Amino acid sequence: DTEVTQTPKHLVMGMTNKKSLKCEQHMGHRAMYWYKQKAKKPPELMFVYSYEKLSINESVPSRFSPECPNSSLLNLHLHALQPEDSALYLCASSQVFGGGWNGYTFGSGTRLTVV
Amino acid sequence: GQQLNQSPQSMFIQEGEDVSMNCTSSSIFNTWLWYKQEPGEGPVLLIALYKAGELTSNGRLTAQFGITRKDSFLNISASIPSDVGIYFCAGTTGTASKLTFGTGTRLQVTL
């Protein structure tokens, strides 16, 4: 299995809703990442988990809450989001933090719309 | 922090033409990655480069790790319509360092 699987593919949520994005990989990668991508821009790093511990939080607002229940799963809990948080949210994994062999593998993303 | 400048920003070419794009930095990188992203999808890794001067091919794609370690090039030969997308370079400056993305090159292929 050489994939990163993200669910759901699309999500529309109100500003008072609570929702979660899910990411799964079974490549034995020990680093997992959340990125946010706006239209026509490169992905921007949000969080890094290395060996299931949060290593980097790129000053992300607390309305985004990551969780790494085990080495294969990564969640992003969303609460009280703003319309400007609408974006493509990408999950990625790599053998170790920083890459390792074969770089980073990205999922297909969750297209989030906040109304 | 590190910044990767990609050029050109966009390209409109005819099917069958060859394409060249590059990525430059003011800092030294020890890994260069080239990704392609199609609308509504995540980036897909095309080529990974780990050594200065390295030249690697993947089908019609060829990428090089610049000898100064501050740049990388991607060439696509005999373009076809399915080459359409945004091509991102990305790199890391060392072990346990963040992945820095370039600004992207948008490729359009006309018949």
Boltz contact constraints between the chains, C-beta under 6 A:
constraints:
  - contact:
      token1: [A, 42]
      token2: [B, 88]
      max_distance: 6.0
  - contact:
      token1: [A, 42]
      token2: [B, 101]
      max_distance: 6.0
  - contact:
      token1: [A, 42]
      token2: [B, 104]
      max_distance: 6.0
  - contact:
      token1: [A, 43]
      token2: [B, 101]
      max_distance: 6.0
  - contact:
      token1: [A, 45]
      token2: [B, 98]
      max_distance: 6.0
  - contact:
      token1: [A, 90]
      token2: [B, 42]
      max_distance: 6.0
  - contact:
      token1: [A, 97]
      token2: [B, 96]
      max_distance: 6.0
  - contact:
      token1: [A, 98]
      token2: [B, 92]
      max_distance: 6.0
  - contact:
      token1: [A, 98]
      token2: [B, 95]
      max_distance: 6.0
  - contact:
      token1: [A, 98]
      token2: [B, 96]
      max_distance: 6.0
  - contact:
      token1: [A, 98]
      token2: [B, 97]
      max_distance: 6.0
  - contact:
      token1: [A, 99]
      token2: [B, 31]
      max_distance: 6.0
  - contact:
      token1: [A, 99]
      token2: [B, 92]
      max_distance: 6.0
  - contact:
      token1: [A, 103]
      token2: [B, 33]
      max_distance: 6.0
  - contact:
      token1: [A, 103]
      token2: [B, 45]
      max_distance: 6.0
  - contact:
      token1: [A, 103]
      token2: [B, 48]
      max_distance: 6.0
  - contact:
      token1: [A, 104]
      token2: [B, 99]
      max_distance: 6.0
  - contact:
      token1: [A, 106]
      token2: [B, 42]
      max_distance: 6.0
  - contact:
      token1: [A, 106]
      token2: [B, 43]
      max_distance: 6.0
  - contact:
      token1: [A, 107]
      token2: [B, 42]
      max_distance: 6.0
  - contact:
      token1: [A, 108]
      token2: [B, 41]
      max_distance: 6.0
  - contact:
      token1: [A, 108]
      token2: [B, 42]
      max_distance: 6.0
  - contact:
      token1: [A, 109]
      token2: [B, 42]
      max_distance: 6.0
